[in-house]
Amino acid sequence: MVKVINTKSYENKEKGIIVVYVFDEYNNKFKGRAVCSPEDTYNYDFGEKLAYLKAKKKMVNFYKRANEKQLEITRKNMAAFEERMGRELDKHTNALNKINEAINTMIQEENA
């Protein structure tokens, strides 16, 4: 799992907006934003935590999609590899069958 390395928070108290940027270990930046509803009481701590979680959710979703794509590619590559190996094994099996037939023919001709 990718780690959060740093965060930066910005507040616009007049508009009731808090923005949090989350930076991961690969220096990618994800933005979370919390807006206080006019009916609610402005609470900086709550808004900052909410914005942080929204940014972190974006980060996790980003890496989840990347890993899903990589898994799909890996599965396709593995299927192709398995098919190639199956063909190679068939070649070996056919070669061994021909060798066994040749051995049996030689033995039969020698004993005849």
Secondary structure, DSSP 4 states (H G I P E B T S, - for coil): -PPEEEEEEEEETTTTEEEEEEEETT--EEEEEEE--TTSPP-HHHHHHHHHHHHHHHHHHHHHHHHHHHHHHHHHHHHHHHHHHHHHHHHHHHHHHHHHHHHHHHHHHHH-
